Amino acid sequence: MRILILGAGGTGGYFGGRLAQAGVDVTFLVRPTRASQLDRDGLVIRSPVGDASFPVQHVTADALPALATQQPFDLVILSCKAYDLDSSIEAIAPAVGAHTTVLPILNGLHHYGALDARFGREAVLGGLCFISATKAPDGAVLHLGKPAKLTFGERDGGGAISERVRAFAAACAQANLDHLASEHIGREQWIKYTFLTALAAATCLLRADIGTIVATDDGEAIVRGLYDECLAVAEAAGEPVPQAAQDTARGTLTQAGSALKASMLRDLEAGQQVEAAHIVGDMLVRARTADQEGLLLQVAYSSLQAYQAQRSA
């Protein structure tokens, strides 16, 4: 399997790096400055599960069309921030041929509309990941915790594992990556999306980690209310979250003393752009489409919109 990965930052750099380290045919699509860095230092990974440093194949946008024509890609993995989706689609487009599969591992679900419109629904797998990773100032990929899992599958699979899903699962197994080739990717996506939205909405609205929030008089009720609103949206969408997953999520979202906070809050605290519209905003749109009020989601999204407006002022 010949794989192209957009970028060599935290998420793409970690998963792509582990695949490349294991001998999978991986090429990173990077900007010229990152290409120079990779030429000089190779891809450097610092991780609790093992550090690594090795040369990797990479290409810049100007050279991608010729490379893709000479050696077509089987799979393109997209791991950008949601607000960079449009430019990312344009960047990978020259690599997406008639037999190329696109695997997005972005947060949320909003991006599928744009990807389907550009490449066709049949070309786009469902995917998600669990990892905390970033790119250090020196260019190293920093894996900040042991979890690092990829989940992927056919969006219209009817409970079957396709040949292309099996092929990528084999590549993940070769790289010893924790992965799930799912027969019901929609369920896996909604399990994560409901949890992530509640976490982002609560921690960004109240500007605190979970432990601090649930220690306040009404904090736990707010977190539970947000999660319940998200669960109602999932059920209306035909993807009810299984009870066991609900129990796990509620336990995590209400754990006393927990330092857990959404990456969206970390971005907000750093004064950076946030994926507000693609996570909390999109969940609210889906709630309203299902004739649900989503009052707590309204408050959380309004707070994030106010932050974005002040940041742009």
N, C-alpha and C positions, 0 to 999 in steps of 0.2 A: 504494500500500500504506500503510495506516494502522497505525502501530506504537506500542505502549506498552512502556516500559522501566522495570523496577522499580529505583528509586534513580538517583542521579546522582553516584555515587562514582567510584572509579578505573576499573573495567572498563566498567560500564554508561555512565558519563559519557563515557568516551572514544569507544566505538563509537557510542553514541547521539548524541553530540555531532557526530561526523564525518558521520553520516547527516543530522542536522538542518541542519548547515552547508551541505550540498549540496542542500538543498531537499526532502528526504524528510519526509513527515508523521510526525513523532516527538513523542510526549508522554512526559514523565517522571513517574512516580508517586513522590512524595517526601513527607517529613514536613514539618510546618508551618515548622520552623526553616530547613530547606533551601529551602523555597518562598520564604521571605522573603529569603534570601541570593540566590537566583536572580532574584527581582524587582529586587533592588538592584544586583547586579553582572553579571547574565547568567551564562551558563556560560563559565568560563574554562578553557582547555586550554593547558598548557605542555608542549611536546613537541619532541624532536629533529627531527621531520619537519614542524614548523610550529606556532607558537603561534596561538591564536584566542580571541576573546571576542565573544559574541553572545547575544541574547535567545533563550530557548527556551520552548516550551509545557510546562506542568507542571500537575499536579493532585494534590490531597491525597486521602486515603482517604475522607473524608466526602463529597467531591464526585464520586468516581469512578463510582458506580452511575448517577447521572443522565447523566454525560457518555457513558458506554458505551452507555446506552440511546439517546441522541440520535444518536451517531456511533459505531457499533460498530467495534471494533478487529479488524484482520485478523491481527495477530501480536503476541504478548506475549513479550518477551525477559526471561529470568530469569537474573540474574548474582550472586545472593547467595552468602554463605558457606553451606556445607552444613548447619551447625548452626542456621542461621536458616530452614531450608527450610519447616518447618511454618507459621511466621508469615508467610512470604513467599507460600505457597500461599493462605492466607486473604486476604492483601492483594490479590492479583491476581484472585481468584475472580470479583468483580463484573464484570471486564472480559472474561472468557472466555465468549463466547456460542457458539451452535450452529455458527458457521462460523469461529471463532477458532482459530488455531494457537499453541501454546506452544513456545518454543525455549529450553531451558535450556543455558547455557554454563558450568555449574559443573564443578569438578574431580570425577573419578571417575564411577561409574555407579550408585551406591546410590540416588540421588534419583529414578530413573525409576519405581521401585515406587510411591512416594507420588504422583507426578504422574499416572501411569496410573490409579491408584485414584480420584483426584479428578476428572480431566478426560477419561479414556478414552484408551487407548493410541493410537488413530487421530489424536487431537488433538495429540500430542506428537512433535515432531521430535527427531532426534538432533543434538547440537551440542557444540562445544568451542571454546576460543579459546587463543591464545598471545599473552600480553601481560604486561608488568610495569608496573602503574599503581596509583596510590593517590590519595586525596584529601588535599590539604594542609590545615593548620590554617585557612588563609584561605578554604577552599572550592574552590580551584583543583584541577582534575584534572591530576595530574602523570603524564605518560607517561615512564617511566624508561629506555626503550630503544627502538630503532627497530622491532623486530618488533611487529606488531599484526595478527593474522590470525584470521579467523572460519572455522570449518569446520562444515558442516551438511548434513543429508540425511534422507531417509526411512529409518526404522528397518526397515521391511518393504518396501523399495522394489524388491527383486528386480533391482537393477542399473539402475533407471530414475531419471531426474530428473523429479520431479513439477512441476505447474504452480506450486504454492505455493513450492517450492524455487527454481524459475526466477525467480519474482517477487522473492523476497528477494535472490537473486544479482544481479538487475538493479539493485536499490536499492544494494547494496554497490558495484557497478561505477559507479553514478552518483556515489557518495561517494569513489571511488578507494580503497576499502578492500581490502586483500589478503584474498582469501577463496577457499574451495574448496567448490563445490556437489558433494558426494561421492555417487557411485553406491554406495558401500559404507561407510557411516558407521561401522558396527561395527568395521571394521578400523582406521579412523582413531582411534576412541575407545580401542581397546586398545593401539595404538602409544603414545598419550600416557599412558594409565593405567599401563601397565607401567613406563614411564620415570619418571613422576612419583612412583609409589609407591616405587620403588627409591631415587630421589633423596631423598624425604622421610624414608624409613626410615633411610637411611644417615646423612644429615646431622643428623637429630634425635637418633638413637641416640648418635652420636659427637660431637655438639655442635660441628661444624666444617664448613668448606667442603670441596669435593671435593679441592682441591690439598693441603690439610693432611691429609686422610684417607689419600689414596693414598701420601703420603710416609711413613706409618707402616709397621711391619713387615708387618702383615696387613690393612691397610686396603683395598687394591685387591681382595684375595680376598673380603673381606666385601661390598664393593659389587657385585662380579661375582656373588657367591652370591645376594644379594638380587634382583638383576635376573633371574638364572636361575630363581629361585622364581616370580617374577611371570610370566615367559615360559611356564612350565609351566602356570600357571593359565589364561593366555590360550588355550593350545593345548587344554586340557581344556574350555574354554568354546566351542570351535569357531571361534576367531578367532586362529589362529597369527600371530604378528608376522612380517612378511616379513624375509628375511635382511638386505636392504639397510638397513632401519630398525633392526634389531638392531645392525648394525655401527656405524651413526651413534650410537645411544644408548650403546653400550659406549665408543666413543671419547670422548663427552662426559662420561660418568660416571667415567672413569679418566684424565682429562687432567691431566698434571702441572702444578702451579702454578695451577690453575683456582680462581677465587674463587666459583664457582657454589655456591649453597646453595638449598634449597627455601624457598619463602615460608612454609611451615609452621615452619621453624626461625626465621625472622625473627619470626614471631608468638610463638613460644615464648620467644625471647630477650627479647621485650618484655613477657613475663608475661601474654600474652593467651590467649584460648581458641583451640584448634587443631582442625583437621578430622581428628583422629586416627581416630575410629571410621569415618568415611566414606571414608577413603583406605586407610591401612595396615590398619585393623581389617577393613574390608570385603574387602580382598584376602585376608586370612587366613581369613575365613569361606569365601570361594570356594575357597581351597586345601583346606580341611578337607572341604568338600562333595565335592571331587574326590578325596578320600582321599590328599591330599598332606600331608606333615608341616609344611612351611613353617617350619622351626626358626628361621631368622634373622628371618622376619616375626614369629614369636612373641616373640622377644627385643625387637625394635624396638617392637612394639605394647605390650608390658608396660611398657617404658620410658616411652612416651607416656601410658599410663594412670596410671603413678606420678606423672608431672608434673601431670596433670589433678587427681589426688586431692590432691596437696600444694597446688595452686593454690586448690582449693575449701576447704581446711581453715581 
